[in-house]
Amino acid sequence: MSEATERDHHPTTSQTTPLHLIEKQLPLRVLSQSEWEHWITKGYVIVRQVVPQANVERLANLLWEFDEKDPNDPSTWYAPQRREHKMKELNNTGMLEIYNHQYLWDNRMEQRVYDVFVDIWDRTDLWVTIDRANLNPPKKVKGNPDGFIHWDVDTSLDPLPIGVQGVLSLMPQDHETGGFQCVPYLFEKFYEWKATQPADRDPMHPDMTGLERENIEMAPGDLLIFNSLLAHGVRPNHSENRHRMAQYIAMHPAEPQNVAERDERIRLWREQDHPQRDAFPGDPREWEKGHGKVAELSELGEKLLGLQPW
């Protein structure tokens, strides 16, 4: 998994139509027609300024406090991670084990954030992922400047998994700071490309011979949503003293019939706990329980969590 998606992927079980083949029934709420066409063709879309800048700034400040780092003191930037990841590739990738704070929920409950996922799924009954954040300082050791490209799902499966993921940028992401990169060609021409590959190809990592990466620039407050079938990765942060910072936000069709999943989501919110999955080691300090209260949810937030039905 990548720095942009180092968390358990949630393919939905209630959706059978691939997202790029949806025939829209609901009117677009946030996306323009050209943005919708870009989404179904290229496999990603960026919604500019989807949350207020005040939300961005206060969350960024909170994340520095949570991680016990000083943005003005480089000696604090590279403190060792607090807990080993079971998924070894996630070690030292800047993941912040914060999931339930009010500021995270405020962004999840922003109407435009919800509305754009309604556009993506063409349905209104959605649950938001219980996800975390990321703080990425400049790389001390200058390694591969291109980073890596992979899929988050096994592309040998038939049918292919269905899902989306999202990254809310909290700091500028550009050629210096690195960040999300992708290969839209592999999304557009997957089956044609697959036919040229050997039968024993790696279904998680494409052979990049002859393929071009597209580097994505984002401003604070921009939300990138990408299809799980988009080959993507992360360019390292090779700036001198700038950070990348993000909150992960995605939504998927609600599954009210899955009582165990719904109850677990509610428990995580109420107990300020972390998801009990390999990608989420949790915070050994239990900082959230000691520094905050249970997030207050709007009517929309209660539905996005599963506390109230759609």
C-alpha positions in Angstrom: 0.0 0.0 0.0 1.1 3.6 -0.5 1.6 6.6 1.7 -1.7 7.8 0.3 -3.6 4.7 1.0 -1.8 2.8 3.7 -4.9 1.5 5.3 -7.3 -1.4 4.9 -9.0 -1.0 1.6 -12.8 -1.3 1.8 -14.3 -2.8 -1.4 -18.0 -2.7 -1.1 -20.1 -5.8 -1.3 -23.4 -4.1 -2.2 -22.2 -2.5 -5.4 -22.0 -4.6 -8.5 -21.6 -2.0 -11.3 -18.0 -0.8 -11.8 -17.9 2.9 -10.9 -16.7 4.0 -14.3 -19.7 2.3 -15.9 -22.4 3.9 -13.8 -25.2 5.4 -15.8 -26.1 8.5 -13.7 -29.6 8.6 -12.2 -29.0 11.4 -9.7 -28.1 14.9 -10.8 -24.5 16.0 -10.1 -24.2 17.9 -6.8 -20.5 19.0 -6.8 -18.8 17.7 -9.9 -19.2 19.4 -13.3 -20.0 17.2 -16.3 -16.4 17.6 -17.4 -15.1 16.5 -14.0 -17.4 13.5 -14.1 -16.1 12.5 -17.5 -12.5 12.9 -16.1 -13.4 10.7 -13.2 -14.8 7.8 -15.2 -12.1 8.1 -17.8 -8.9 8.8 -15.8 -9.9 7.1 -12.5 -9.5 10.2 -10.3 -10.9 13.6 -9.7 -9.8 16.6 -7.5 -12.4 18.7 -5.8 -10.9 22.1 -5.0 -11.4 23.8 -1.7 -13.9 21.2 -0.5 -13.6 22.2 3.2 -13.1 25.7 4.8 -9.5 26.8 5.3 -10.2 27.3 9.0 -10.8 23.5 9.2 -7.5 22.8 7.4 -5.5 25.1 9.7 -6.9 23.8 12.9 -6.5 20.2 11.9 -2.9 20.8 10.8 -2.1 22.4 14.2 -3.8 19.5 16.0 -1.7 16.9 14.1 1.6 18.6 15.1 0.4 18.5 18.7 -0.8 14.9 18.4 2.5 13.8 17.0 4.5 15.8 19.6 6.5 17.6 16.8 7.3 21.2 16.3 7.0 22.5 12.7 9.8 25.0 13.5 12.2 22.5 15.0 13.7 19.9 12.6 15.1 18.0 15.5 11.6 16.8 16.3 10.6 15.8 12.8 12.1 12.3 12.8 11.1 10.8 16.1 10.7 7.0 15.8 7.2 5.7 15.2 5.5 4.6 18.4 4.3 1.2 17.3 5.4 -1.3 14.7 3.0 -2.0 11.8 2.0 -5.6 11.1 2.1 -4.5 7.4 5.8 -3.8 7.2 5.6 -1.5 4.2 3.7 1.0 6.4 6.6 1.5 8.8 8.0 5.0 8.8 5.5 6.3 6.3 4.2 9.2 8.4 0.9 7.6 9.5 -0.8 9.3 12.4 -2.9 7.0 14.5 -5.7 9.5 15.2 -9.2 8.5 14.1 -12.0 10.1 16.1 -11.2 13.7 16.9 -13.9 16.3 16.4 -11.7 18.1 13.7 -11.6 14.8 11.7 -15.3 14.4 12.0 -16.0 18.0 11.1 -14.3 17.4 7.7 -16.1 14.1 7.2 -19.4 15.9 7.8 -18.9 18.8 5.5 -21.8 18.8 3.1 -19.6 19.2 -0.1 -17.5 16.2 1.0 -20.6 14.1 1.3 -22.1 15.4 -1.8 -19.1 14.6 -4.0 -19.2 11.0 -2.8 -22.9 11.0 -3.7 -21.9 12.0 -7.2 -19.3 9.2 -7.3 -21.5 6.4 -6.1 -24.8 7.8 -7.5 -26.6 7.0 -4.3 -27.2 8.8 -1.0 -27.0 6.0 1.6 -23.2 6.2 2.4 -21.0 5.4 5.3 -17.7 7.3 5.8 -14.5 5.3 6.4 -13.0 5.6 10.0 -9.6 6.6 8.8 -6.6 8.6 10.0 -4.1 11.2 8.9 -0.5 11.6 7.7 2.5 13.9 8.4 5.4 13.5 6.0 8.6 15.5 6.6 11.4 15.8 3.9 13.3 12.6 3.3 16.7 12.6 5.1 18.1 10.1 2.8 17.6 10.9 -0.9 16.6 7.7 -2.5 14.5 6.9 -5.6 13.2 10.3 -6.8 10.3 8.6 -8.7 8.8 6.7 -5.8 6.7 3.7 -6.7 3.5 2.7 -8.5 1.1 -0.1 -7.5 -2.5 -1.1 -7.1 -4.2 -1.5 -3.8 -6.3 -4.4 -5.1 -5.5 -7.6 -6.8 -6.0 -6.9 -10.5 -6.1 -10.6 -11.3 -9.5 -11.0 -9.7 -12.6 -11.3 -11.8 -14.7 -9.4 -11.3 -12.4 -6.6 -10.3 -13.0 -5.1 -6.8 -15.0 -1.9 -6.5 -14.0 0.9 -4.2 -12.8 4.5 -3.9 -10.3 6.2 -1.7 -9.8 9.9 -0.8 -7.0 12.2 0.4 -7.7 15.7 1.8 -4.6 17.8 1.4 -3.7 20.0 4.5 -0.5 21.5 3.0 0.6 22.3 -0.5 1.5 19.2 -2.5 3.8 19.9 -5.5 6.9 18.8 -7.3 9.1 19.5 -4.3 7.0 17.8 -1.6 6.1 14.9 -3.7 2.8 13.1 -3.1 0.2 11.3 -5.1 1.1 10.1 -8.6 -0.8 7.8 -10.9 -0.9 6.1 -14.3 -4.3 7.0 -15.9 -3.4 5.1 -19.1 -3.6 1.8 -17.1 -7.1 2.8 -15.9 -8.3 3.7 -19.4 -6.7 0.8 -21.2 -6.4 -1.8 -18.6 -7.7 -4.8 -20.6 -5.7 -3.8 -23.7 -2.6 -3.4 -21.6 -3.2 -6.7 -19.7 -3.4 -8.6 -23.0 0.2 -7.6 -23.7 1.5 -8.8 -20.4 2.8 -12.3 -19.4 0.4 -14.7 -17.7 2.4 -14.6 -14.5 2.5 -10.7 -14.3 2.5 -9.2 -10.8 -1.2 -8.2 -10.2 -0.2 -5.6 -7.6 2.7 -3.9 -9.4 2.6 -3.0 -13.1 5.6 -3.2 -15.4 6.2 0.5 -15.9 8.1 0.0 -19.2 6.9 2.6 -21.7 4.3 4.1 -19.2 4.2 7.6 -17.9 3.4 8.8 -14.4 1.1 11.8 -13.8 2.1 13.9 -10.8 -0.7 15.5 -8.9 -0.5 19.0 -7.4 -2.9 19.9 -4.6 -3.6 23.0 -2.4 -4.7 22.9 1.2 -8.4 22.0 1.3 -8.4 20.0 -2.0 -9.8 16.5 -2.0 -8.5 13.9 -4.3 -10.7 10.9 -4.9 -9.4 7.9 -6.8 -10.8 4.6 -8.1 -9.2 1.6 -6.4 -8.4 0.3 -9.9 -6.1 3.3 -10.6 -2.4 2.3 -10.5 -0.9 4.9 -8.2 1.9 5.6 -5.7 3.8 8.3 -3.9 6.7 10.5 -4.9 9.0 11.1 -1.9 9.2 14.5 -0.2 12.6 15.8 -1.5 12.0 19.4 -0.3 14.4 21.1 2.1 12.1 22.0 4.9 8.5 21.5 3.8 6.0 18.9 4.9 3.1 17.0 3.4 0.1 16.6 5.5 -3.3 14.9 4.8 -6.5 13.5 6.2 -7.9 10.3 4.5 -11.6 10.5 3.8 -13.6 8.1 1.7 -17.2 6.8 1.6 -18.9 3.6 0.5 -22.5 2.3 0.4 -23.9 1.8 3.9 -24.3 -1.8 5.0 -27.0 -1.6 7.7 -27.7 -5.3 7.4 -24.1 -5.9 8.6 -24.9 -5.4 12.3 -21.5 -6.4 13.6 -19.8 -3.8 11.3 -22.2 -1.1 12.2 -21.8 -1.8 15.9 -18.0 -1.8 15.6 -18.1 1.6 13.8 -20.2 3.1 16.6 -17.9 1.6 19.2 -14.8 3.1 17.6 -16.4 6.6 17.7 -17.8 6.2 21.2 -14.6 4.7 22.8 -12.2 6.8 20.6 -10.5 3.6 19.5 -8.7 2.5 16.4 -10.0 0.0 13.8 -8.9 -3.6 14.7 -7.2 -4.4 11.4 -3.6 -5.1 10.5 -3.1 -1.7 8.8 -4.1 0.2 12.0 -1.7 -0.4 14.9 -3.3 2.3 17.0 -1.7 4.8 19.4 0.0 3.2 22.4 -0.4 6.5 24.3 -4.2 6.5 23.7 -3.8 10.3 23.1 -7.3 10.8 21.9 -8.9 9.4 25.0 -6.8 11.7 27.2 -7.0 14.8 25.2 -10.5 15.0 23.7 -14.1 14.1 24.1 -16.4 12.0 21.9 -17.0 13.9 18.7 -20.3 15.6 18.4 -22.1 14.5 15.2 -24.6 16.3 13.1 -27.6 14.6 11.7 -25.6 13.8 8.6 -22.7 12.6 10.7 -24.9 10.2 12.6 -26.0 8.6 9.3 -22.4 8.6 7.9 -21.3 6.6 11.0 -24.3 4.3 11.1 -25.7 5.6 14.4 -28.9 6.5 12.5 -30.4 4.8 9.4 -30.7 6.5 6.0 
